[in-house]
Amino acid sequence: MRSTFRGSILGTVSPRIRTPHGTAQRVIVLGGGGSRRLGQDKLAAQLGATTVLDTLLAGLVDVLGAPSITVVGPARPTCVPVRWRQESPPGGGPVAGLALALPDDPSAVVTLVAGDHPFAAAALPVLLGARRGADAAIGVDPSGRDQPLLGAYLSGPLRSAIGPQPHGLAMRPVVSRLTVVRVPLDAQWCLDVDTAADLAAAREVAQAFTLER
């Protein structure tokens, strides 16, 4: 295992996940929603020389190799190639965005992460390894709170749990319809940039890495 941004600062990174027959690991990044609490576009907020979203995307490539990444939300320049999807009309919430990006193959396993979690990439191999025969493995932060927007899901059961009308649904009721493994995760992996204090904390992590290099 190599030491990386996600490893040296955020904990030991698991070996890269290899999917069957050389297929790419599917990742859905939820990049919509408002930024009212922060007062600026949180995905574009700077973490040193890069942005919140690009920190996450670079981490996904670093940890998963060459994942197939779909970002749901308004398109913008990114540091790695991604597929963009946009709700129509926008503003349906995270479940609507997730339903839009789910693959048709019910046997496909997807990892889900919110775009405002810049250091979440290292959690994904842990979640993928923990899911085993369950419908999902979701992260649990150090306070004991479920993080359903940081998880690994089997597409078929997830689509059934979402149902035909995803607009406006919350994620927690959807998860309650699945068999779930809950996985305790490192605090930094669960760090989401919602407020100015969160952004300051993320910048401290990024700066610490820069100083250690």
C-alpha positions in Angstrom: 0.0 0.0 0.0 1.3 3.4 -0.8 1.1 6.5 1.3 -1.1 9.2 -0.4 -3.0 12.4 0.6 -5.9 10.1 1.6 -3.5 7.7 3.4 -0.9 9.9 5.2 -3.4 12.5 6.4 -6.7 10.5 6.7 -5.6 7.0 7.7 -4.3 3.9 5.9 -5.8 3.4 2.5 -7.0 -0.1 1.6 -5.7 -1.7 -1.6 -7.4 -0.7 -4.8 -10.7 -2.5 -5.5 -10.6 -4.6 -8.6 -14.0 -5.2 -10.3 -14.8 -8.3 -12.3 -13.6 -8.6 -15.9 -11.6 -5.4 -15.7 -14.7 -3.2 -15.5 -14.4 0.2 -13.8 -15.7 0.8 -10.4 -18.9 2.9 -10.7 -19.0 6.0 -8.5 -21.9 8.5 -8.2 -21.0 11.9 -6.9 -23.9 14.1 -5.9 -22.9 17.6 -6.9 -26.2 19.5 -6.8 -28.0 21.1 -3.9 -27.6 24.6 -2.5 -24.7 26.2 -0.5 -26.8 28.4 1.6 -25.0 27.8 4.9 -21.6 28.4 3.4 -22.7 31.4 1.4 -20.7 30.4 -1.7 -20.4 27.5 -4.1 -19.0 24.9 -1.7 -17.8 22.5 -4.5 -15.7 25.3 -5.9 -14.3 26.5 -2.6 -10.5 26.4 -2.6 -8.5 23.9 -0.6 -5.0 25.2 -1.3 -4.3 24.9 -5.0 -7.5 22.9 -5.8 -11.2 22.8 -5.0 -13.4 20.8 -2.8 -14.8 18.8 -5.7 -11.4 18.3 -7.5 -9.9 17.1 -4.2 -12.5 14.4 -4.1 -12.3 13.4 -7.7 -8.5 13.2 -7.6 -8.8 11.0 -4.5 -11.3 8.7 -6.3 -8.8 8.1 -9.1 -5.9 7.6 -6.7 -7.8 5.0 -4.6 -9.9 3.2 -7.2 -7.6 3.3 -10.1 -9.7 4.3 -13.1 -13.3 4.5 -11.9 -16.3 5.4 -14.0 -17.5 8.6 -12.3 -20.9 10.2 -12.8 -21.4 13.6 -11.2 -25.0 14.8 -10.8 -25.3 18.5 -10.9 -24.4 21.5 -13.0 -21.4 20.8 -15.2 -18.1 22.5 -14.5 -14.4 22.0 -15.3 -12.8 19.2 -13.4 -9.4 17.7 -12.9 -10.4 14.3 -14.2 -12.9 13.2 -16.9 -16.4 12.6 -15.5 -19.9 12.0 -16.9 -22.3 14.8 -16.0 -26.0 14.3 -15.4 -28.5 17.0 -14.5 -31.9 16.7 -13.0 -34.8 18.2 -14.9 -36.2 20.1 -13.2 -33.3 20.6 -10.7 -33.7 20.7 -7.0 -35.3 17.3 -6.4 -32.9 16.3 -3.7 -30.2 13.7 -3.3 -32.4 10.7 -3.9 -33.6 12.2 -7.2 -30.1 12.8 -8.3 -29.1 9.3 -7.3 -32.0 7.7 -9.2 -30.9 9.6 -12.3 -27.4 8.2 -12.2 -28.0 4.6 -11.2 -27.0 2.0 -13.8 -29.7 -0.2 -15.4 -27.9 -3.4 -14.4 -29.5 -4.5 -11.1 -26.4 -6.5 -10.1 -24.1 -3.5 -10.4 -22.5 -2.2 -7.2 -22.1 1.6 -7.0 -20.4 3.8 -4.5 -22.1 7.0 -3.5 -20.5 10.1 -2.2 -21.6 13.7 -1.7 -19.4 16.2 -3.7 -18.8 18.3 -0.6 -16.9 15.4 1.1 -13.4 16.2 -0.2 -11.6 13.5 1.7 -14.1 10.6 1.4 -12.4 8.6 -1.4 -10.3 6.5 1.0 -13.5 5.3 2.7 -14.9 3.7 -0.5 -12.7 0.5 -0.6 -13.5 0.0 3.1 -17.3 0.2 2.3 -17.0 -2.0 -0.7 -15.2 -4.6 1.3 -17.7 -4.5 4.1 -20.9 -4.8 2.0 -20.5 -8.5 1.2 -24.0 -10.0 0.7 -25.9 -7.0 2.1 -27.8 -4.5 -0.1 -25.6 -1.7 1.2 -22.7 -0.6 3.4 -23.0 2.9 4.7 -20.5 5.0 6.7 -21.0 5.9 10.3 -19.2 9.0 11.6 -17.4 9.1 15.0 -20.5 10.6 16.7 -22.5 7.5 15.6 -24.5 9.2 13.0 -25.3 7.3 9.8 -23.9 8.8 6.6 -26.1 7.3 3.8 -24.5 9.6 1.2 -21.2 7.8 1.8 -21.8 4.2 1.0 -21.7 1.2 -1.4 -25.0 0.0 -2.8 -26.3 -2.8 -4.9 -28.2 -1.1 -7.7 -31.3 -3.4 -7.9 -32.4 -3.2 -4.3 -31.6 0.5 -4.1 -33.7 1.3 -7.2 -36.6 -0.7 -5.7 -36.3 1.1 -2.4 -36.3 4.5 -4.1 -39.5 3.6 -6.1 -41.0 5.4 -9.1 -41.2 8.9 -7.6 -37.7 9.9 -6.2 -38.3 13.7 -6.3 -38.2 15.1 -2.8 -37.4 11.8 -1.1 -35.0 11.8 1.8 -32.2 9.2 1.8 -32.7 7.8 5.3 -36.2 6.3 4.6 -34.8 4.7 1.4 -31.9 3.1 3.4 -34.4 1.8 6.0 -35.8 -0.5 3.2 -32.4 -2.2 2.6 -30.3 -4.7 4.4 -27.4 -2.6 5.6 -23.9 -3.0 7.1 -22.9 0.1 9.1 -19.2 0.8 9.0 -17.4 3.2 11.4 -15.3 5.7 9.5 -12.5 8.2 10.2 -13.8 11.7 11.0 -11.9 13.3 8.1 -13.5 10.9 5.6 -16.9 12.1 6.8 -16.0 15.8 6.8 -18.5 17.7 4.7 -18.1 21.3 3.8 -21.4 22.9 4.8 -20.2 25.9 6.9 -17.3 28.3 7.1 -16.0 26.3 10.1 -16.1 23.1 8.0 -14.2 24.8 5.2 -11.6 26.0 7.6 -11.2 22.5 9.0 -10.8 21.1 5.4 -8.2 23.7 4.6 -6.2 22.7 7.7 -6.2 19.1 6.5 -5.1 20.1 3.1 -2.4 22.4 4.4 -1.1 19.7 6.8 -0.6 17.4 3.8 1.2 20.2 1.8 3.6 20.8 4.7 4.3 17.0 5.1 5.2 16.6 1.4 
